Amino acid sequence: MLCTKSQYGAATWWELLQLKIFIFFWKECSEFSQRNTKFTSLCERAELNALSEKEKAEMKKKLEEEF
């Protein structure tokens, strides 16, 4: 989704232009963009972290050993 890509800096200038047009004409896009921005902000403030690939592999190995 363009909104998500733009928030994470992965959108091209063309995609950013498309997003601005969508937000201008469609209320639903504007509302989604606002909700998504709030959600991203809350996640950043909560300092959510994911496991690294190495940690995932170690956890998988331990689970396989137990079962």
C-alpha positions in Angstrom: 0.0 0.0 0.0 1.3 3.4 -0.9 0.5 4.9 2.5 2.6 2.3 4.3 5.5 2.6 1.8 5.6 6.4 2.2 5.7 6.1 6.0 8.7 3.9 5.9 10.5 5.9 3.2 10.2 3.2 0.6 8.0 5.1 -1.8 9.2 6.6 -5.0 8.4 10.2 -6.0 5.7 8.9 -8.4 4.1 6.8 -5.6 4.2 9.8 -3.3 2.4 11.9 -5.9 -0.2 9.1 -6.4 -0.8 9.0 -2.6 -1.3 12.7 -2.4 -3.9 12.5 -5.2 -5.7 9.6 -3.6 -5.8 11.3 -0.2 -7.1 14.5 -1.8 -10.0 12.8 -3.7 -10.9 9.8 -1.5 -11.9 10.3 2.1 -11.3 6.6 3.0 -7.6 6.9 1.9 -7.2 10.0 4.0 -8.7 8.3 7.1 -6.6 5.2 6.6 -3.5 7.3 6.3 -4.3 9.1 9.5 -5.0 5.9 11.4 -1.9 4.2 10.0 0.3 7.2 11.1 -1.1 7.0 14.6 -0.6 3.2 14.7 3.0 3.6 13.6 3.6 6.3 16.1 2.2 4.1 18.9 4.4 1.1 17.9 7.5 3.3 17.9 6.7 4.7 21.3 6.1 1.2 22.6 9.6 0.2 21.4 8.3 -3.1 19.9 11.1 -5.4 18.8 11.1 -8.5 16.7 13.5 -11.5 17.0 16.5 -11.5 14.7 16.8 -14.3 12.1 19.5 -15.9 14.3 17.2 -15.8 17.4 14.4 -17.4 15.4 16.6 -20.2 14.2 17.8 -20.9 17.7 14.3 -21.0 19.0 13.2 -23.3 16.2 16.1 -25.6 16.9 15.3 -25.7 20.7 11.6 -26.5 19.9 12.5 -29.3 17.5 14.9 -30.8 20.1 12.1 -30.8 22.7 9.5 -32.5 20.5 
